[in-house]
């Protein structure tokens, strides 16, 4: 039996088990490219295997960037029309890639807008929790997280009493509006 390169999207149903059986050979396979193709169904185990095999979570550009693929997978997991994907599993994939140095720095305004829209459609507690995890693991750095949080919808999320909202407001350098009574005391 000859070995063939693993060159299709490795996630899929049972994909992690298949990749474990076949194995990832950096001489034969391109782990970074495989990670960027995990857009549909990345699993934490698969992302870790790819990192261990030498995947660079920052290689590629645009939609071929592994971190873009992982963020896209997360976005789809929180959008109900895409079925029953787990946001927690998608976030674990991002956290694994971020520990290996992966950073999401989208240059396309449409990707930023889609990300904000997806978060804005969820409960404020979920959105704050997910943003906190993305910032804490380093997947989204401060200048970009501040930019994401500057829209009116995102600011309204950050003005809630959800755990983590105050810290995210501080990172985004958003000052809460004072009530009339508080302004009168100044």
C-alpha positions as CSV (number, residue, x, y, z in Angstrom):
1,X,0.0,0.0,0.0
2,X,1.4,3.3,-1.0
3,X,1.0,6.4,1.1
4,X,-0.8,9.3,-0.4
5,X,-0.7,12.9,0.7
6,X,-3.6,14.0,2.9
7,X,-4.8,16.8,0.7
8,X,-8.5,17.1,1.3
9,X,-10.2,18.9,4.2
10,X,-9.2,16.7,7.1
11,X,-12.0,17.7,9.5
12,X,-15.1,16.0,8.2
13,X,-17.1,13.3,10.0
14,X,-14.6,11.0,11.6
15,X,-11.8,13.0,10.0
16,X,-9.7,13.2,13.1
17,X,-9.7,9.5,13.5
18,X,-8.9,9.0,9.8
19,X,-6.0,11.5,10.1
20,X,-4.7,9.7,13.2
21,X,-4.7,6.4,11.3
22,X,-3.1,7.8,8.2
23,X,-0.8,10.1,10.1
24,X,0.6,13.5,9.1
25,X,4.0,13.4,7.5
26,X,5.4,17.0,7.0
27,X,7.5,15.7,4.1
28,X,4.4,14.4,2.3
29,X,1.7,16.7,3.7
30,X,1.5,20.5,4.2
31,X,0.2,20.8,7.8
32,X,-0.3,24.6,7.5
33,X,-2.4,24.2,4.4
34,X,-4.4,21.4,6.0
35,X,-5.1,23.6,9.0
36,X,-6.4,26.3,6.7
37,X,-8.7,23.8,5.2
38,X,-10.3,22.9,8.5
39,X,-12.9,25.5,7.9
40,X,-15.9,23.2,8.2
41,X,-15.2,20.9,11.0
42,X,-12.0,21.4,12.9
43,X,-11.6,19.6,16.2
44,X,-9.2,20.5,19.0
45,X,-7.5,17.1,18.6
46,X,-7.0,17.7,14.8
47,X,-5.7,21.2,15.3
48,X,-3.2,19.9,17.9
49,X,-2.1,17.2,15.6
50,X,-1.4,19.7,12.8
51,X,0.5,22.0,15.2
52,X,2.5,19.1,16.4
53,X,3.3,18.2,12.8
54,X,4.6,21.7,12.2
55,X,1.6,23.7,11.0
56,X,2.2,27.5,11.2
57,X,-1.1,29.1,12.2
58,X,0.0,32.4,10.7
59,X,1.0,31.3,7.2
60,X,-1.0,32.1,4.1
61,X,-3.2,35.1,3.3
62,X,-6.8,35.9,3.3
63,X,-9.1,32.9,3.4
64,X,-6.1,30.6,3.2
65,X,-4.8,31.8,6.5
66,X,-5.3,29.0,9.2
67,X,-6.5,31.5,11.8
68,X,-9.0,32.9,9.4
69,X,-10.3,29.4,8.8
70,X,-10.6,28.7,12.5
71,X,-12.4,32.0,13.2
72,X,-14.7,31.3,10.3
73,X,-15.4,27.9,11.8
74,X,-16.3,29.6,15.1
75,X,-18.5,32.1,13.4
76,X,-20.5,29.4,11.7
77,X,-20.8,27.5,15.0
78,X,-22.6,30.5,16.6
79,X,-24.9,31.0,13.6
80,X,-28.0,28.8,14.0
81,X,-28.6,28.3,10.2
82,X,-25.3,26.3,10.1
83,X,-26.6,23.5,12.2
84,X,-25.3,22.1,15.5
85,X,-21.7,22.9,15.8
86,X,-20.1,23.6,19.1
87,X,-18.8,27.1,19.7
88,X,-16.8,25.7,22.6
89,X,-15.0,23.2,20.4
90,X,-14.4,25.9,17.8
91,X,-12.9,28.2,20.5
92,X,-10.7,25.4,21.8
93,X,-9.3,25.0,18.3
94,X,-8.5,28.8,18.2
95,X,-7.0,28.7,21.6
96,X,-4.7,25.8,20.6
97,X,-3.6,27.7,17.5
98,X,-3.1,30.9,19.5
99,X,-0.8,29.1,22.0
100,X,1.3,28.2,18.9
101,X,1.4,31.9,18.0
102,X,-1.6,32.2,15.8
103,X,-3.2,35.6,15.5
104,X,-6.3,36.7,13.5
105,X,-5.6,39.9,11.6
106,X,-8.2,40.2,8.9
107,X,-7.6,42.8,6.3
108,X,-11.0,42.5,4.6
109,X,-13.7,44.7,6.2
110,X,-16.3,42.2,5.2
111,X,-14.7,39.5,7.4
112,X,-14.6,41.9,10.4
113,X,-18.3,42.9,9.8
114,X,-19.4,39.3,9.5
115,X,-17.6,38.5,12.8
116,X,-19.3,41.4,14.6
117,X,-22.7,40.5,13.1
118,X,-22.4,36.9,14.2
119,X,-21.5,37.9,17.8
120,X,-24.2,40.6,17.8
121,X,-26.9,37.9,17.0
122,X,-26.1,35.9,20.1
123,X,-26.9,36.6,23.8
124,X,-24.8,39.3,25.3
125,X,-23.4,36.9,27.9
126,X,-22.3,34.5,25.3
127,X,-20.7,37.2,23.1
128,X,-18.8,38.7,26.1
129,X,-17.6,35.2,27.2
130,X,-16.4,34.3,23.7
131,X,-14.7,37.7,23.1
132,X,-13.0,37.3,26.5
133,X,-11.7,33.9,25.5
134,X,-10.4,35.2,22.2
135,X,-8.6,38.1,23.8
136,X,-7.3,36.1,26.7
137,X,-5.7,33.4,24.4
138,X,-4.1,36.1,22.2
139,X,-6.0,35.1,19.0
140,X,-7.2,38.7,18.8
141,X,-4.7,41.4,19.8
142,X,-5.7,44.6,21.6
143,X,-5.7,47.0,18.6
144,X,-8.0,44.7,16.6
145,X,-10.2,43.8,19.6
146,X,-10.7,47.6,20.2
147,X,-11.6,48.0,16.5
148,X,-14.1,45.2,16.7
149,X,-15.8,46.6,19.7
150,X,-16.2,50.2,18.5
151,X,-19.5,49.7,16.6
152,X,-22.7,50.8,18.4
153,X,-24.0,47.2,18.6
154,X,-20.7,46.0,20.2
155,X,-20.6,49.0,22.5
156,X,-24.1,48.1,23.7
157,X,-22.9,44.6,24.5
158,X,-20.0,45.9,26.4
159,X,-22.2,48.2,28.5
160,X,-24.0,45.2,30.1
161,X,-23.2,43.8,33.5
162,X,-22.0,40.5,32.0
163,X,-18.8,39.0,33.5
164,X,-15.9,40.3,31.6
165,X,-17.6,43.3,30.0
166,X,-15.7,45.9,32.1
167,X,-12.4,44.4,31.2
168,X,-13.3,44.3,27.5
169,X,-14.4,47.9,27.7
170,X,-11.1,48.8,29.1
171,X,-9.2,47.0,26.4
172,X,-11.3,48.7,23.8
173,X,-10.8,52.1,25.6
174,X,-14.6,52.6,25.7
175,X,-15.7,54.7,28.6
176,X,-19.2,54.1,30.0
177,X,-21.6,56.9,29.7
178,X,-22.4,58.5,33.0
179,X,-26.0,58.8,34.1
180,X,-27.5,62.3,34.5
181,X,-27.3,62.0,38.2
182,X,-23.6,61.0,38.0
183,X,-22.8,63.9,35.6
184,X,-24.6,66.3,37.9
185,X,-22.3,65.3,40.8
186,X,-19.2,66.0,38.8
